[in-house]
Structures are given as C-alpha cells and as structure tokens.
Amino acid sequence: MSAAVEYVGLLASAGSLTLWWPQAVRLWRQRHSPAALGGISITTQVVLLATESLWAAYAVLTASYWVGVPAMVNIPLSLLAIRLLRRARRVVPAAEPLRAPAAGVPG
C-alpha cells in the first residue's frame, strides 16, 4: 500500500482517538462522582468499541498497522470507560418518580 494511503488511514483513525479523548478525560477525572457522569452514554462507548475493533481488524487484514495503532489505544480505554460507567450507574439508584398526593390525604 502506498505511503499516502497509509497516511490517510492513520489520520482517519487518529481522528477517532482525538474526538473521544475529551470524554475519556472527563470520565477519568469524575470517576468518583456518578452524578457527574450522567451525560456520558454507555451506548456511545459500545459503538466506539465496535468501530475501533473494526479499525484494528482492518489494520491487521491490510497490514496497515499504523492505521490500527490509535484503535489499539482506544479499545482498552473504551472497555475501561464502559466499566466505570456501569459501576457509576449501579451506585446511583434511579430516582423515584414524583407522585401527586391522593385527594383528601394531607401531603
């Protein structure tokens, strides 16, 4: 494969790492504050894991290892993110829905 094609693949793969990095930093800094992690989606982390796994597979199948390097960094980080988010979601129970008091019953 030509060097130009390798470079384009590397930039595309590195873009995934760059876009995800701020969320990873926020997750790590606030890992002990489950309420602060409410805006980070587990689904997004699972999709990231799937896409990075595909990038890694592509890199191996095409022998474009530099394309796979950012994916190899993101895969363990996304697994850690999923683990931290699942742990945070278990710690904070879902809020009980507010109910209006029954008629004639003092609130």
Secondary structure, DSSP 8 states (H G I E B T S, - for coil): --HHHHHHHHHHHHHHHHHHHHHHHHHHHTTT-GGGGTTS-HHHHHHHHHHHHHHHHHHHHHT-HHHHHHHHHHHHHHHHHHHHHHHHHHHS----------TTS--
